[in-house]
């Protein structure tokens, strides 16, 4: 097949939508398909343009490169700093990309060659505008893949006010969902939501996120590389190997945005600062990171350290370094997003604490209730936005090494059963083939 993938975020962004889009495109290219991607400047999660693309950003032009067998076309667009990341700034990111991408799309409206199918990654919502126009004019099917119900989340979390703007955004989103040939999304709860918002039930696919279960595997905690990472993340070294083993490292690794509600982690660290066994580490970048660092200093959290985003080659070691992983989600965001960090935590065979109310997609995975039979928990669930519940759940896992081991084994088994990248992408490839040649 000749495939065109449209997404603002793309490799080499290490997390989030860009990571999954790049991996999907490279996998499809490795299968012999002709794959082209139109995307923006790598900038997430630090909200700084990757130095390799600084000149393109300054020139405001377009650049073509080949990455993992994919022809990647990048256009420049506005990238605000993390401190300037307002709702209006986010809308301008999307709009500036849409305008810049016209130089890619307009010539293709009149070109003889055309793709067999277009795969559109959302958010941002405006990614669907050009594929909609192109698909109507050139009679090309297009799949709108929803990684994040951005408008719902922004309104529920008060990151965007309602009123006229909210109604307009809802209308545009619903219009795109209705007009796409197919809408796909990452959880069954989100699939139900896109149907409620206008997608046809028989044109709504489940296309979950995955993990590279061959690369991300459980590692022995006593491995020198794991012990070195633990030292970097604040596990004290003075007492030797035995004391290191007794220290429980509680790790949050991922985007540090406002919608995660990560103040809760700082509050839990403050509650548990009297327990010398428990150390906290927060690894990543994002719009809220500077504020969280300042807040931790104000609280005098000597039991918590911050570390930058780690290179992908260090991901398995970083995951193995954490004894308890945190998956934090605000109640208002439940079933509108699914934290992408969870897939790698499961693949690494590590126990987690998730702030999720019962019945949500996140809670179902952590409770181990997918499928029939006995529940096989991959971690401990606690009520969202409840610092006492979070501190209690952390202490429960810190006190029970056997429970952590059981949850870790269940986590790895879940990843092998449901998160294998090759299996998930092979199903998607078959669905695309059926869409092209019904």
C-alpha positions, 0 to 999 in steps of 0.5 A, a space after each residue: 500500500 501507499 500510505 500517508 501519515 499526518 501528525 503534528 508529533 513524530 519521531 524523535 520525540 521520545 514520548 506520547 503521540 510522536 513516539 507511537 506515530 514514528 513507531 507505526 510508520 517505521 513498522 509499516 515501512 518495514 513491511 514493504 509499504 510505501 510510507 510518507 509522513 507529514 509532520 511538525 518540529 520535534 518539541 515535546 515534552 520539553 517544549 523546545 525545538 530539537 536542536 537538529 531542527 533549529 534552522 528549519 524553525 528559524 527559516 520557517 520552511 519545509 524539509 524532507 528526510 528519510 527515517 527508518 524507511 519513511 519519507 518524512 516531510 516536516 514543516 515549521 510552526 509556532 512552538 511556545 515555551 513551557 511557561 507560555 503554554 496557554 490554551 490560545 498558544 496551543 490553538 496557535 500551534 495547531 493553526 500555524 501548522 495547518 497554514 504551513 502544511 498548505 505547501 505540502 497539501 495544495 500541490 498534491 490536490 493536483 498531482 496524478 499520484 495519490 496514496 491509497 489511504 491516509 492515517 491522521 493522528 489526533 490531537 491536535 484536532 486541526 490535523 483532520 482539516 487537510 485530509 478531509 479536503 484531500 479525501 473529498 477531492 481525490 476520493 481517498 479514504 482516511 482514518 482519524 486516529 484519536 489518541 486523546 479526546 483533547 477538547 473534552 479533557 481541556 474543558 473538563 480540566 478548565 484548561 479551556 473555557 466553554 462558551 462560544 469557543 468551546 461550542 465551536 471546537 465541539 462542532 468542528 471535532 464532531 464534524 471531523 469524526 462524522 466525515 472520516 472514513 474510519 475513526 480509531 482510538 486506543 480504549 473501548 471507553 474512548 471508542 464509545 465516546 467517539 461514537 457518542 460524538 458522531 462517529 458511526 459505530 460500524 466505522 469505529 475501530 479499536 487500535 490500542 497503544 503497544 509496547 516493544 516487549 522485546 526491548 522493554 523486559 524485566 531486568 534484575 534489580 541487582 544488575 549494575 546498570 539498574 543500581 547505577 540508575 537508582 543512585 542517579 535517582 536518589 537511592 542512597 549509596 552509603 549503606 551498601 547493597 543491602 540498604 539499597 535493596 531495602 530502599 523503595 524507589 517510587 518513580 513517576 516517569 512521563 510528561 509533566 503537564 498540568 492535566 496530570 495533576 502532579 501536585 498530588 505526587 508532591 503532597 504524597 512525598 510530603 506525607 511520607 517524608 518521615 519514612 526513610 525507606 521511601 524515596 521519590 523520583 520524577 523523570 521527564 519534562 513538560 509545561 508544569 515541570 518548573 513549577 513542580 520543582 519550585 514547589 518541591 523546594 518550598 516544601 523541603 522535599 529532600 526525599 524527592 529528586 527530579 531528573 530529565 527525560 532519559 534516552 530511549 536506550 536507557 528506558 528499560 533500565 530506568 523502568 527497572 530502577 523503580 520499585 513502585 511506578 506512579 500513573 497519575 490521572 485526574 478524575 475529570 480526564 478519566 476515559 478521555 486519555 489513557 496514560 501512555 506510560 502504562 504500557 512500558 511499566 507493564 512490559 517492564 514487569 513493575 508494580 504501579 499505583 494508579 489514581 483511577 476510580 473503579 470502572 475506568 479503563 485505567 482501573 480495569 487494567 491495573 485491577 487485572 479484570 480484563 477477560 474472564 476468570 480471577 483478577 490478576 492485579 498489576 498494581 494498586 488502585 486508589 481514588 483519584 485526587 486523594 492524597 491520603 489514598 495515594 500515600 496509603 497505596 504507596 506505603 502498602 506496596 512499599 511494605 509488601 515486596 511479595 505483592 510487588 513481585 506478584 503485580 510485576 509478574 501479572 504486569 508482564 503477562 498482561 503486556 505479552 497477552 495484549 500489548 505486543 507491538 507486532 500483533 497490534 500493528 499487524 491487525 491494523 495493517 489488515 484493517 487498512 488493507 481491507 479499507 483499500 480493497 474492500 
